[in-house]
């Protein structure tokens, strides 16, 4: 907003090769099922994140192939569909049997920490949006904003539930 409004400044937007993503640790039981990971993705309003947090400067990717690349033709991102996400979680056995608003399976709640870098304010905003979106489908995601080296060490050591970072 402030840059656009500045006198004598022209804001230019161009494709970039950076991806911001959530990595689900598939070694954790709650993320072992691809249907669950897909449902979590469908529960996150990634378009809203691009428009609000990034002020429209970005796009939702469908794969590691940049959406503007010629090889990405025909690849479409998963749609934001919280109803379908909830149904998929239900079908995968994640139900809110005790009525507390959080789904569980075999008595274990669908709850996890979402690690991210505290020095990047955008990641904190995104993590809070993700937390809210997932809460709407009965998933308890807790953002953990840590110093970058701590996030990196946890990520490399596979000692995390989910991580919000870039590539």
C-alpha atoms as an extended CHARMM CRD file, in Angstrom:
* protein
*
       167  EXT
         1         1  UNK       CA              0.0000000000        0.0000000000        0.0000000000  PROA      1               0.0000000000
         2         2  UNK       CA              2.6060000000        2.6170000000        1.0390000000  PROA      2               0.0000000000
         3         3  UNK       CA              4.8880000000        1.8650000000       -1.9170000000  PROA      3               0.0000000000
         4         4  UNK       CA              2.0310000000        2.2160000000       -4.4240000000  PROA      4               0.0000000000
         5         5  UNK       CA              0.9980000000        5.5150000000       -2.8500000000  PROA      5               0.0000000000
         6         6  UNK       CA              4.5280000000        6.9560000000       -2.7910000000  PROA      6               0.0000000000
         7         7  UNK       CA              5.1160000000        9.8280000000       -5.1530000000  PROA      7               0.0000000000
         8         8  UNK       CA              7.5410000000        9.1480000000       -8.0040000000  PROA      8               0.0000000000
         9         9  UNK       CA              7.5670000000        5.3730000000       -7.4080000000  PROA      9               0.0000000000
        10        10  UNK       CA              6.3600000000        2.7740000000       -9.8650000000  PROA      10              0.0000000000
        11        11  UNK       CA              5.7180000000       -0.7090000000       -8.4980000000  PROA      11              0.0000000000
        12        12  UNK       CA              6.5430000000       -3.5160000000      -10.9260000000  PROA      12              0.0000000000
        13        13  UNK       CA              5.5230000000       -7.1280000000      -10.4330000000  PROA      13              0.0000000000
        14        14  UNK       CA              7.2600000000      -10.0600000000      -12.1030000000  PROA      14              0.0000000000
        15        15  UNK       CA              7.3510000000      -13.8600000000      -11.8110000000  PROA      15              0.0000000000
        16        16  UNK       CA              9.7160000000      -15.2060000000       -9.1770000000  PROA      16              0.0000000000
        17        17  UNK       CA             11.0020000000      -18.6930000000       -8.5180000000  PROA      17              0.0000000000
        18        18  UNK       CA             10.3180000000      -18.7110000000       -4.7860000000  PROA      18              0.0000000000
        19        19  UNK       CA              7.6500000000      -21.0100000000       -3.3810000000  PROA      19              0.0000000000
        20        20  UNK       CA              6.2060000000      -20.6340000000        0.0660000000  PROA      20              0.0000000000
        21        21  UNK       CA              4.7320000000      -23.9130000000        1.1880000000  PROA      21              0.0000000000
        22        22  UNK       CA              3.6640000000      -26.0540000000        4.1070000000  PROA      22              0.0000000000
        23        23  UNK       CA              5.6400000000      -29.2590000000        4.4360000000  PROA      23              0.0000000000
        24        24  UNK       CA              3.7130000000      -32.0250000000        6.1980000000  PROA      24              0.0000000000
        25        25  UNK       CA              5.9930000000      -34.4850000000        7.9830000000  PROA      25              0.0000000000
        26        26  UNK       CA              4.7140000000      -37.7850000000        6.5860000000  PROA      26              0.0000000000
        27        27  UNK       CA              6.5500000000      -39.6340000000        9.3630000000  PROA      27              0.0000000000
        28        28  UNK       CA              3.9110000000      -38.2680000000       11.7520000000  PROA      28              0.0000000000
        29        29  UNK       CA              0.8330000000      -40.5380000000       11.8690000000  PROA      29              0.0000000000
        30        30  UNK       CA             -1.6460000000      -37.7100000000       11.2360000000  PROA      30              0.0000000000
        31        31  UNK       CA              0.0420000000      -36.9060000000        7.9090000000  PROA      31              0.0000000000
        32        32  UNK       CA              0.7810000000      -40.4370000000        6.6580000000  PROA      32              0.0000000000
        33        33  UNK       CA             -2.4420000000      -40.5710000000        4.6180000000  PROA      33              0.0000000000
        34        34  UNK       CA             -2.2940000000      -38.5930000000        1.3470000000  PROA      34              0.0000000000
        35        35  UNK       CA             -6.0720000000      -38.0390000000        1.5680000000  PROA      35              0.0000000000
        36        36  UNK       CA             -5.5650000000      -36.1850000000        4.8610000000  PROA      36              0.0000000000
        37        37  UNK       CA             -2.7820000000      -34.0160000000        3.4330000000  PROA      37              0.0000000000
        38        38  UNK       CA             -4.9780000000      -33.2420000000        0.4310000000  PROA      38              0.0000000000
        39        39  UNK       CA             -7.9010000000      -32.3560000000        2.7170000000  PROA      39              0.0000000000
        40        40  UNK       CA             -5.7120000000      -30.0150000000        4.7740000000  PROA      40              0.0000000000
        41        41  UNK       CA             -4.6150000000      -28.2630000000        1.5920000000  PROA      41              0.0000000000
        42        42  UNK       CA             -8.2350000000      -27.9080000000        0.4390000000  PROA      42              0.0000000000
        43        43  UNK       CA             -9.1350000000      -26.3870000000        3.8290000000  PROA      43              0.0000000000
        44        44  UNK       CA             -6.6230000000      -23.5370000000        3.4210000000  PROA      44              0.0000000000
        45        45  UNK       CA             -7.7820000000      -20.5030000000        1.4350000000  PROA      45              0.0000000000
        46        46  UNK       CA             -4.5430000000      -19.9550000000       -0.4300000000  PROA      46              0.0000000000
        47        47  UNK       CA             -6.0920000000      -17.4220000000       -2.8570000000  PROA      47              0.0000000000
        48        48  UNK       CA             -7.1380000000      -15.2810000000        0.1100000000  PROA      48              0.0000000000
        49        49  UNK       CA             -3.5880000000      -15.4820000000        1.4650000000  PROA      49              0.0000000000
        50        50  UNK       CA             -2.1920000000      -14.2560000000       -1.8630000000  PROA      50              0.0000000000
        51        51  UNK       CA             -4.6990000000      -11.3990000000       -2.0350000000  PROA      51              0.0000000000
        52        52  UNK       CA             -4.5350000000      -10.2690000000        1.5780000000  PROA      52              0.0000000000
        53        53  UNK       CA             -1.0460000000      -10.9970000000        2.8480000000  PROA      53              0.0000000000
        54        54  UNK       CA              0.7650000000      -10.5580000000       -0.4720000000  PROA      54              0.0000000000
        55        55  UNK       CA             -1.5990000000       -7.8650000000       -1.8100000000  PROA      55              0.0000000000
        56        56  UNK       CA             -2.0940000000       -9.9290000000       -4.9660000000  PROA      56              0.0000000000
        57        57  UNK       CA              1.6170000000      -10.2810000000       -5.7300000000  PROA      57              0.0000000000
        58        58  UNK       CA              1.7690000000      -14.0280000000       -6.1760000000  PROA      58              0.0000000000
        59        59  UNK       CA             -0.2490000000      -16.9780000000       -7.3130000000  PROA      59              0.0000000000
        60        60  UNK       CA             -1.3430000000      -20.3160000000       -5.9300000000  PROA      60              0.0000000000
        61        61  UNK       CA              0.8840000000      -23.0910000000       -7.2250000000  PROA      61              0.0000000000
        62        62  UNK       CA             -0.2460000000      -26.5920000000       -8.1480000000  PROA      62              0.0000000000
        63        63  UNK       CA              3.1800000000      -28.2240000000       -7.9730000000  PROA      63              0.0000000000
        64        64  UNK       CA              6.8810000000      -27.3320000000       -7.7360000000  PROA      64              0.0000000000
        65        65  UNK       CA              6.6170000000      -26.2470000000      -11.3730000000  PROA      65              0.0000000000
        66        66  UNK       CA              6.0010000000      -22.4730000000      -11.3480000000  PROA      66              0.0000000000
        67        67  UNK       CA              2.4600000000      -21.7150000000      -12.5820000000  PROA      67              0.0000000000
        68        68  UNK       CA              3.8400000000      -19.3340000000      -15.2230000000  PROA      68              0.0000000000
        69        69  UNK       CA              6.1880000000      -21.9880000000      -16.6840000000  PROA      69              0.0000000000
        70        70  UNK       CA              5.2640000000      -23.6520000000      -19.9940000000  PROA      70              0.0000000000
        71        71  UNK       CA              5.4530000000      -27.1250000000      -18.3850000000  PROA      71              0.0000000000
        72        72  UNK       CA              2.7090000000      -26.1900000000      -15.9340000000  PROA      72              0.0000000000
        73        73  UNK       CA              0.0390000000      -26.2020000000      -18.6420000000  PROA      73              0.0000000000
        74        74  UNK       CA             -2.9930000000      -28.1230000000      -17.4570000000  PROA      74              0.0000000000
        75        75  UNK       CA             -1.9040000000      -28.2920000000      -13.8130000000  PROA      75              0.0000000000
        76        76  UNK       CA             -4.5320000000      -26.7530000000      -11.5770000000  PROA      76              0.0000000000
        77        77  UNK       CA             -4.1740000000      -26.0670000000       -7.8550000000  PROA      77              0.0000000000
        78        78  UNK       CA             -6.5130000000      -27.8580000000       -5.4910000000  PROA      78              0.0000000000
        79        79  UNK       CA             -9.5980000000      -25.7230000000       -4.9420000000  PROA      79              0.0000000000
        80        80  UNK       CA            -10.3340000000      -24.1500000000       -1.5870000000  PROA      80              0.0000000000
        81        81  UNK       CA            -13.2650000000      -26.2740000000       -0.4630000000  PROA      81              0.0000000000
        82        82  UNK       CA            -13.6960000000      -26.5730000000        3.3040000000  PROA      82              0.0000000000
        83        83  UNK       CA            -16.8270000000      -28.7180000000        2.9530000000  PROA      83              0.0000000000
        84        84  UNK       CA            -15.0180000000      -31.2630000000        0.7790000000  PROA      84              0.0000000000
        85        85  UNK       CA            -12.0130000000      -31.0830000000        3.1280000000  PROA      85              0.0000000000
        86        86  UNK       CA            -14.2180000000      -31.8450000000        6.1410000000  PROA      86              0.0000000000
        87        87  UNK       CA            -15.8710000000      -34.7290000000        4.2940000000  PROA      87              0.0000000000
        88        88  UNK       CA            -12.4710000000      -36.1510000000        3.3080000000  PROA      88              0.0000000000
        89        89  UNK       CA            -11.2190000000      -35.9440000000        6.8940000000  PROA      89              0.0000000000
        90        90  UNK       CA            -14.4060000000      -37.6740000000        8.0530000000  PROA      90              0.0000000000
        91        91  UNK       CA            -13.9370000000      -40.4080000000        5.4340000000  PROA      91              0.0000000000
        92        92  UNK       CA            -10.3420000000      -40.8910000000        6.5960000000  PROA      92              0.0000000000
        93        93  UNK       CA            -11.6180000000      -41.5940000000       10.1140000000  PROA      93              0.0000000000
        94        94  UNK       CA            -11.0230000000      -38.1610000000       11.6830000000  PROA      94              0.0000000000
        95        95  UNK       CA            -14.2380000000      -37.3250000000       13.5580000000  PROA      95              0.0000000000
        96        96  UNK       CA            -15.1360000000      -35.0270000000       16.4190000000  PROA      96              0.0000000000
        97        97  UNK       CA            -16.5770000000      -37.7800000000       18.5930000000  PROA      97              0.0000000000
        98        98  UNK       CA            -16.2490000000      -35.8620000000       21.8740000000  PROA      98              0.0000000000
        99        99  UNK       CA            -17.7800000000      -32.6090000000       20.5660000000  PROA      99              0.0000000000
       100       100  UNK       CA            -14.8600000000      -30.3330000000       21.4580000000  PROA      100             0.0000000000
       101       101  UNK       CA            -14.5260000000      -28.9900000000       17.9030000000  PROA      101             0.0000000000
       102       102  UNK       CA            -11.3080000000      -30.9130000000       17.1470000000  PROA      102             0.0000000000
       103       103  UNK       CA            -11.3660000000      -34.1090000000       15.1380000000  PROA      103             0.0000000000
       104       104  UNK       CA             -9.7300000000      -37.2040000000       16.5600000000  PROA      104             0.0000000000
       105       105  UNK       CA             -8.9670000000      -40.7040000000       15.3860000000  PROA      105             0.0000000000
       106       106  UNK       CA             -8.4440000000      -43.5930000000       17.7890000000  PROA      106             0.0000000000
       107       107  UNK       CA             -8.6040000000      -41.0410000000       20.6190000000  PROA      107             0.0000000000
       108       108  UNK       CA             -5.7580000000      -38.8940000000       19.2160000000  PROA      108             0.0000000000
       109       109  UNK       CA             -6.7220000000      -35.3090000000       18.2710000000  PROA      109             0.0000000000
       110       110  UNK       CA             -5.8380000000      -33.9220000000       14.8450000000  PROA      110             0.0000000000
       111       111  UNK       CA             -3.5440000000      -31.3770000000       16.4310000000  PROA      111             0.0000000000
       112       112  UNK       CA             -0.0830000000      -30.2440000000       15.4030000000  PROA      112             0.0000000000
       113       113  UNK       CA              2.5210000000      -27.4820000000       15.5760000000  PROA      113             0.0000000000
       114       114  UNK       CA              3.2180000000      -25.3930000000       12.4790000000  PROA      114             0.0000000000
       115       115  UNK       CA              6.8320000000      -24.1780000000       12.5970000000  PROA      115             0.0000000000
       116       116  UNK       CA              7.8850000000      -21.0420000000       10.8080000000  PROA      116             0.0000000000
       117       117  UNK       CA             10.4980000000      -18.2910000000       10.8380000000  PROA      117             0.0000000000
       118       118  UNK       CA              9.6830000000      -15.4820000000       13.2840000000  PROA      118             0.0000000000
       119       119  UNK       CA             11.8090000000      -12.9230000000       11.4040000000  PROA      119             0.0000000000
       120       120  UNK       CA              9.5190000000      -12.9970000000        8.3840000000  PROA      120             0.0000000000
       121       121  UNK       CA              6.2900000000      -11.1970000000        9.3870000000  PROA      121             0.0000000000
       122       122  UNK       CA              4.4820000000      -12.5950000000        6.3530000000  PROA      122             0.0000000000
       123       123  UNK       CA              4.9360000000      -16.1340000000        7.6890000000  PROA      123             0.0000000000
       124       124  UNK       CA              3.3400000000      -15.2250000000       11.0000000000  PROA      124             0.0000000000
       125       125  UNK       CA              0.3340000000      -13.7680000000        9.1550000000  PROA      125             0.0000000000
       126       126  UNK       CA              0.0650000000      -16.8300000000        6.9260000000  PROA      126             0.0000000000
       127       127  UNK       CA              0.3890000000      -19.2030000000        9.8870000000  PROA      127             0.0000000000
       128       128  UNK       CA             -2.4880000000      -17.4550000000       11.6810000000  PROA      128             0.0000000000
       129       129  UNK       CA             -4.7040000000      -17.6500000000        8.5700000000  PROA      129             0.0000000000
       130       130  UNK       CA             -3.8440000000      -21.3510000000        8.1980000000  PROA      130             0.0000000000
       131       131  UNK       CA             -4.6590000000      -21.8690000000       11.8820000000  PROA      131             0.0000000000
       132       132  UNK       CA             -8.0750000000      -20.2200000000       11.4320000000  PROA      132             0.0000000000
       133       133  UNK       CA             -8.8950000000      -22.0650000000        8.2000000000  PROA      133             0.0000000000
       134       134  UNK       CA             -7.9860000000      -25.4330000000        9.6720000000  PROA      134             0.0000000000
       135       135  UNK       CA             -9.9080000000      -24.7130000000       12.8720000000  PROA      135             0.0000000000
       136       136  UNK       CA            -13.0060000000      -24.2800000000       10.6730000000  PROA      136             0.0000000000
       137       137  UNK       CA            -12.7410000000      -27.9560000000        9.6420000000  PROA      137             0.0000000000
       138       138  UNK       CA            -11.8930000000      -29.2670000000       13.1100000000  PROA      138             0.0000000000
       139       139  UNK       CA             -8.0970000000      -29.2530000000       12.9720000000  PROA      139             0.0000000000
       140       140  UNK       CA             -5.9630000000      -27.7280000000       15.7340000000  PROA      140             0.0000000000
       141       141  UNK       CA             -2.8380000000      -26.1370000000       14.2100000000  PROA      141             0.0000000000
       142       142  UNK       CA             -0.6400000000      -24.1410000000       16.5720000000  PROA      142             0.0000000000
       143       143  UNK       CA              1.8050000000      -21.6920000000       14.9460000000  PROA      143             0.0000000000
       144       144  UNK       CA              5.2960000000      -21.8380000000       16.4760000000  PROA      144             0.0000000000
       145       145  UNK       CA              7.3340000000      -18.8650000000       15.3330000000  PROA      145             0.0000000000
       146       146  UNK       CA             10.9820000000      -19.6250000000       15.9830000000  PROA      146             0.0000000000
       147       147  UNK       CA             14.3820000000      -18.2190000000       15.1110000000  PROA      147             0.0000000000
       148       148  UNK       CA             15.3910000000      -19.3070000000       11.5910000000  PROA      148             0.0000000000
       149       149  UNK       CA             18.2570000000      -21.5990000000       12.6260000000  PROA      149             0.0000000000
       150       150  UNK       CA             15.9070000000      -23.4880000000       14.9690000000  PROA      150             0.0000000000
       151       151  UNK       CA             13.3400000000      -23.9300000000       12.1940000000  PROA      151             0.0000000000
       152       152  UNK       CA             16.0680000000      -25.0610000000        9.8090000000  PROA      152             0.0000000000
       153       153  UNK       CA             17.5130000000      -27.5740000000       12.2860000000  PROA      153             0.0000000000
       154       154  UNK       CA             14.0610000000      -29.0240000000       13.0160000000  PROA      154             0.0000000000
       155       155  UNK       CA             13.2450000000      -29.1830000000        9.3130000000  PROA      155             0.0000000000
       156       156  UNK       CA             16.5070000000      -30.8710000000        8.3240000000  PROA      156             0.0000000000
       157       157  UNK       CA             16.2650000000      -33.2760000000       11.2690000000  PROA      157             0.0000000000
       158       158  UNK       CA             12.6260000000      -34.1160000000       10.4200000000  PROA      158             0.0000000000
       159       159  UNK       CA             11.7770000000      -33.0920000000       13.9900000000  PROA      159             0.0000000000
       160       160  UNK       CA              8.5690000000      -31.1880000000       13.2060000000  PROA      160             0.0000000000
       161       161  UNK       CA              4.8940000000      -31.7880000000       12.5170000000  PROA      161             0.0000000000
       162       162  UNK       CA              4.4390000000      -29.2120000000        9.7560000000  PROA      162             0.0000000000
       163       163  UNK       CA              6.6600000000      -26.3670000000        8.5660000000  PROA      163             0.0000000000
       164       164  UNK       CA              5.8290000000      -23.1540000000        6.7180000000  PROA      164             0.0000000000
       165       165  UNK       CA              8.8810000000      -22.1050000000        4.7380000000  PROA      165             0.0000000000
       166       166  UNK       CA             10.0410000000      -21.3570000000        1.2150000000  PROA      166             0.0000000000
       167       167  UNK       CA             12.0650000000      -22.9490000000       -1.5170000000  PROA      167             0.0000000000
